[in-house]
Amino acid sequence: MLDDLEDPLSSVVTMLRPAVSLSKLVEAGGQWQVVRQDMAHPFYCAIVEGVCRIELAGRAPVTLAAGDFILIPDLQGFRMTSAAPPKLRGPGRPLETGPGRVRLGPVDAPVEMRALVGHCRFEAPASELLVSLLPGMIHVSGHDRLMALVPVIHEETRAARPGRGLILHRLLEVLLIEAFRAGPAVAMPPGLLRGLADPQLAAALQRIHADAGGDISVARLAKEAGMSRSGFFEKFRKEIGRAPMEYVTDWRMAIAKTLLRQGRLGNAEIAQRTGYGSASAFGTAFLRHEGLSPGAFASKDVRDRTAKGMVVGE
């Protein structure tokens, strides 16, 4: 799974292992709101018709209109309302009108807004680390490919056809990549997308993701970028939000955690794939980064996934 993933964005999205948990058509009229807290789920929404507002903690309210798409990789909570929000800030009372179909607002009010809303999950053991490389929110207007993908995901979610899980997995990967590359990277916060928009940093990122087990140093990455060591270090830290070798270590640990979950390789082989000279060197680095040994992490991961009813040994 981890071989040949040389494109940094593709490798991050693939390693996240997105899976659909919920998809629904939301119809609303009159004054309405829905409030959710402590969700900790990736969330996306495509506005098919009408206008609504979404409020996220720490951000100014965003107005969404027909043709708008929004993606939040790590949604903790939100308030979504009619264009003119109701005065009361209660949780709202959505009415399920059919499979995968929800009505908001007074039932006698005409439908003024339709949206396809999806919640998914990232099944990667290093999802928090990987999400930290991505922007907190993507808001795109008039992107036909994104708007076409969401109904396909919704329709596939509702059907019980052979291959459904794999198709949804691939569709979500495409959706995420389309969304991440749709917005202007220069307007993004420091992170992977800002780095990939810079040709010099993109070359260094390509090297990190293509050869995580290789001999990587700031000097080698600076040479890959065609920059001086000091200039490269400062630019990388400014545009990506972490120092070069910190990023390298984070990426190596993401790979290591994925390989530990798969359970097919010993520590010596994982050490070779992640750039450590021996199993003991890898174990020391993993303990320092994660706060527990590779073996303890693997055991805890199995227990956690078993408790959640997830399949072990994928």
C-alpha positions as CSV (number, residue, x, y, z in Angstrom):
1,M,0.0,0.0,0.0
2,L,2.8,2.4,0.9
3,D,4.9,1.8,-2.2
4,D,4.9,4.1,-5.3
5,L,2.9,6.8,-3.5
6,E,5.3,9.6,-4.7
7,D,2.8,12.5,-5.0
8,P,2.6,14.1,-1.5
9,L,-1.1,15.0,-1.6
10,S,-2.1,11.6,-3.0
11,S,0.0,9.8,-0.4
12,V,-1.5,11.7,2.5
13,V,-5.1,11.3,1.2
14,T,-4.6,7.6,0.5
15,M,-3.0,7.0,3.9
16,L,-6.0,8.7,5.6
17,R,-8.2,5.9,4.3
18,P,-11.5,7.9,4.1
19,A,-14.8,6.0,4.5
20,V,-18.4,7.3,4.4
21,S,-20.3,7.2,7.6
22,L,-23.4,9.2,6.6
23,S,-24.8,11.0,3.5
24,K,-28.1,12.8,3.4
25,L,-30.2,15.2,1.4
26,V,-31.1,18.2,3.6
27,E,-34.2,20.3,2.6
28,A,-35.0,23.4,4.6
29,G,-37.5,26.2,4.5
30,G,-38.4,29.2,6.7
31,Q,-36.1,30.0,9.7
32,W,-34.2,26.9,10.8
33,Q,-31.0,25.8,12.4
34,V,-29.1,22.7,13.3
35,V,-26.4,22.7,16.0
36,R,-23.9,19.9,16.5
37,Q,-21.0,19.8,19.1
38,D,-18.1,17.5,19.7
39,M,-18.4,15.6,16.4
40,A,-14.7,15.1,15.6
41,H,-15.7,14.0,12.0
42,P,-14.7,15.1,8.5
43,F,-17.7,16.9,7.0
44,Y,-18.6,18.1,3.5
45,C,-21.6,19.9,2.0
46,A,-22.6,20.8,-1.5
47,I,-25.4,23.4,-1.8
48,V,-27.8,22.3,-4.6
49,E,-30.3,25.1,-4.2
50,G,-30.8,28.2,-2.1
51,V,-28.7,29.8,0.6
52,C,-27.6,29.0,4.2
53,R,-25.0,30.0,6.8
54,I,-22.5,27.9,8.7
55,E,-20.8,29.0,11.8
56,L,-17.6,27.3,13.1
57,A,-15.8,28.1,16.4
58,G,-13.1,30.7,15.8
59,R,-14.2,31.6,12.3
60,A,-16.5,34.2,10.9
61,P,-19.8,32.9,9.6
62,V,-19.7,31.7,6.0
63,T,-22.7,32.1,3.6
64,L,-23.1,29.2,1.2
65,A,-25.1,29.5,-2.0
66,A,-26.1,27.1,-4.8
67,G,-22.9,25.7,-6.4
68,D,-20.8,26.1,-3.2
69,F,-18.9,23.2,-1.7
70,I,-17.4,23.2,1.7
71,L,-15.0,20.6,3.3
72,I,-13.9,20.6,6.9
73,P,-11.4,17.7,7.6
74,D,-11.7,17.9,11.4
75,L,-15.2,19.3,12.3
76,Q,-15.6,19.5,16.1
77,G,-19.0,21.3,16.0
78,F,-21.0,23.8,13.9
79,R,-24.2,25.8,13.7
80,M,-25.9,25.7,10.3
81,T,-28.9,28.0,9.8
82,S,-31.2,29.7,7.3
83,A,-29.8,32.9,5.7
84,A,-31.6,34.8,8.4
85,P,-30.8,32.8,11.5
86,P,-33.4,32.2,14.2
87,K,-32.9,34.1,17.4
88,L,-32.9,31.1,19.6
89,R,-29.8,29.0,19.5
90,G,-31.3,25.6,20.3
91,P,-30.2,22.3,18.6
92,G,-33.0,22.4,16.1
93,R,-35.3,19.4,15.3
94,P,-34.5,17.8,12.0
95,L,-37.4,15.7,10.6
96,E,-36.4,12.5,8.7
97,T,-38.7,12.4,5.7
98,G,-37.2,9.3,4.1
99,P,-34.0,7.2,3.8
100,G,-31.1,9.6,3.7
101,R,-33.5,12.6,3.6
102,V,-34.0,15.3,6.3
103,R,-36.3,18.3,6.6
104,L,-35.4,21.4,8.6
105,G,-37.6,24.3,9.5
106,P,-41.4,24.6,9.7
107,V,-43.0,21.7,7.8
108,D,-45.5,24.0,6.2
109,A,-42.8,26.4,4.8
110,P,-41.8,25.9,1.2
111,V,-38.4,24.3,0.6
112,E,-35.9,27.1,-0.1
113,M,-32.6,25.3,0.4
114,R,-31.4,21.9,-0.6
115,A,-27.9,20.5,0.2
116,L,-26.1,17.2,0.1
117,V,-24.3,16.7,3.4
118,G,-21.8,14.0,4.2
119,H,-19.9,12.9,7.3
120,C,-17.0,10.5,6.8
121,R,-14.2,9.1,9.0
122,F,-10.5,8.7,8.5
123,E,-9.5,5.1,9.4
124,A,-5.7,5.8,9.4
125,P,-4.0,5.2,12.8
126,A,-2.1,8.5,12.1
127,S,-5.2,10.5,11.1
128,E,-4.6,13.4,13.5
129,L,-1.1,13.9,12.4
130,L,-2.0,13.7,8.7
131,V,-5.0,16.1,9.1
132,S,-2.7,18.6,10.8
133,L,-0.9,19.0,7.4
134,L,-4.2,20.0,5.7
135,P,-6.2,23.3,5.8
136,G,-9.0,23.5,8.4
137,M,-11.6,24.4,5.8
138,I,-12.0,24.4,2.0
139,H,-14.7,26.6,0.5
140,V,-15.1,26.4,-3.3
141,S,-17.7,28.0,-5.5
142,G,-18.7,26.8,-9.0
143,H,-16.5,23.7,-9.2
144,D,-18.4,21.4,-11.5
145,R,-16.3,18.3,-10.8
146,L,-16.9,18.5,-7.0
147,M,-20.6,19.2,-7.4
148,A,-20.9,16.2,-9.7
149,L,-19.0,13.9,-7.3
150,V,-21.2,14.5,-4.2
151,P,-24.5,13.2,-5.7
152,V,-22.7,10.1,-6.9
153,I,-21.4,9.4,-3.4
154,H,-24.9,10.0,-2.0
155,E,-26.5,7.7,-4.5
156,E,-23.9,5.0,-3.9
157,T,-24.3,5.3,-0.1
158,R,-28.0,4.5,-0.5
159,A,-27.5,1.4,-2.7
160,A,-26.6,-2.1,-1.5
161,R,-24.6,-3.1,-4.5
162,P,-21.5,-5.4,-4.7
163,G,-18.3,-3.4,-4.3
164,R,-20.1,-0.5,-2.5
165,G,-17.4,-0.1,0.1
166,L,-14.5,0.0,-2.3
167,I,-16.3,2.4,-4.7
168,L,-17.1,4.8,-1.8
169,H,-13.5,4.6,-0.6
170,R,-12.2,5.6,-4.0
171,L,-14.9,8.3,-4.6
172,L,-14.0,9.9,-1.3
173,E,-10.3,9.9,-2.2
174,V,-11.1,11.7,-5.4
175,L,-13.4,14.1,-3.6
176,L,-10.8,15.0,-1.1
177,I,-8.0,15.5,-3.7
178,E,-10.3,17.6,-5.9
179,A,-11.3,19.7,-2.9
180,F,-7.7,20.2,-1.7
181,R,-6.4,21.3,-5.0
182,A,-9.4,23.4,-6.0
183,G,-8.8,26.4,-3.7
184,P,-6.0,28.9,-4.2
185,A,-3.0,27.5,-2.3
186,V,-1.6,31.0,-1.6
187,A,-4.7,31.7,0.5
188,M,-4.3,28.5,2.5
189,P,-2.7,28.5,6.0
190,P,0.8,27.1,6.4
191,G,0.7,23.4,5.5
192,L,1.1,20.8,2.8
193,L,-0.9,22.7,0.1
194,R,1.0,25.9,0.6
195,G,4.2,23.9,0.3
196,L,3.1,22.1,-2.9
197,A,2.2,25.5,-4.5
198,D,5.9,26.5,-4.3
199,P,8.0,24.7,-7.0
200,Q,11.1,24.6,-4.7
201,L,9.4,23.2,-1.7
202,A,7.3,20.9,-3.9
203,A,10.5,19.2,-5.1
204,A,11.6,18.7,-1.5
205,L,8.2,17.3,-0.4
206,Q,8.3,15.0,-3.4
207,R,11.6,13.6,-2.2
208,I,10.4,13.1,1.4
209,H,7.2,11.3,0.3
210,A,9.0,9.2,-2.4
211,D,11.9,8.0,-0.2
212,A,10.9,8.1,3.4
213,G,13.4,5.4,4.1
214,G,16.3,7.2,2.5
215,D,19.1,9.3,3.8
216,I,17.2,12.6,4.2
217,S,18.8,15.7,5.7
218,V,18.1,19.4,5.5
219,A,21.2,19.8,3.2
220,R,19.9,17.1,0.8
221,L,16.4,18.6,0.7
222,A,17.8,22.1,0.2
223,K,19.8,20.8,-2.8
224,E,16.7,19.1,-4.2
225,A,15.0,22.5,-3.9
226,G,17.9,24.4,-5.4
227,M,18.3,26.6,-2.4
228,S,20.8,27.4,0.3
229,R,20.4,25.4,3.5
230,S,19.4,28.3,5.6
231,G,17.1,29.8,3.0
232,F,15.4,26.4,2.5
233,F,15.0,25.8,6.2
234,E,13.3,29.2,6.8
235,K,11.0,29.0,3.8
236,F,10.0,25.4,4.6
237,R,9.1,26.3,8.2
238,K,7.2,29.5,7.1
239,E,5.2,27.8,4.3
240,I,4.6,24.4,5.9
241,G,4.4,25.3,9.5
242,R,7.1,23.0,10.8
243,A,10.8,22.5,10.4
244,P,12.0,20.2,7.6
245,M,13.2,17.3,9.7
246,E,10.1,17.6,12.0
247,Y,8.0,17.1,8.9
248,V,10.2,14.1,7.9
249,T,9.8,12.5,11.3
250,D,6.0,13.1,11.3
251,W,5.7,11.5,7.9
252,R,7.9,8.5,8.9
253,M,5.8,8.0,12.0
254,A,2.6,8.0,10.0
255,I,4.0,5.3,7.7
256,A,5.3,3.4,10.8
257,K,1.9,3.5,12.5
258,T,0.2,2.3,9.3
259,L,2.6,-0.6,8.9
260,L,2.3,-1.5,12.6
261,R,-1.5,-1.7,12.2
262,Q,-1.1,-4.0,9.1
263,G,1.0,-6.3,11.3
264,R,2.9,-7.9,8.5
265,L,6.4,-6.5,9.2
266,G,8.7,-6.6,12.2
267,N,10.4,-3.6,13.7
268,A,13.6,-4.2,11.7
269,E,11.7,-4.0,8.4
270,I,9.7,-1.0,9.5
271,A,12.9,0.7,10.5
272,Q,14.4,0.1,7.1
273,R,11.3,1.6,5.4
274,T,11.2,4.7,7.6
275,G,14.9,5.6,7.5
276,Y,16.2,4.2,10.8
277,G,19.3,2.2,11.0
278,S,18.0,-0.5,13.3
279,A,15.0,-1.8,15.2
280,S,16.3,-0.3,18.4
281,A,16.8,3.1,16.7
282,F,13.3,3.0,15.3
283,G,11.9,2.0,18.7
284,T,13.6,4.9,20.4
285,A,12.3,7.4,17.8
286,F,8.8,6.0,17.9
287,L,8.7,6.1,21.7
288,R,9.9,9.7,21.7
289,H,7.3,10.7,19.1
290,E,4.3,8.7,20.3
291,G,4.9,8.3,24.0
292,L,4.8,4.5,23.8
293,S,6.8,1.7,22.2
294,P,5.8,0.2,18.7
295,G,4.6,-3.0,20.4
296,A,2.5,-1.1,22.9
297,F,1.0,1.0,20.2
298,A,0.1,-2.0,18.1
299,S,-1.5,-3.7,21.1
300,K,-3.5,-0.6,22.1
301,D,-4.6,-0.1,18.4
302,V,-6.0,-3.6,18.3
303,R,-7.8,-3.1,21.6
304,D,-9.3,0.3,20.5
305,R,-10.4,-1.0,17.1
306,T,-11.9,-4.1,18.7
307,A,-13.9,-2.0,21.1
308,K,-15.2,0.1,18.2
309,G,-16.2,-3.0,16.3
310,M,-13.6,-2.4,13.5
311,V,-12.0,-5.2,11.5
312,V,-8.6,-6.1,12.8
313,G,-5.8,-7.3,10.6
314,E,-6.6,-5.4,7.3
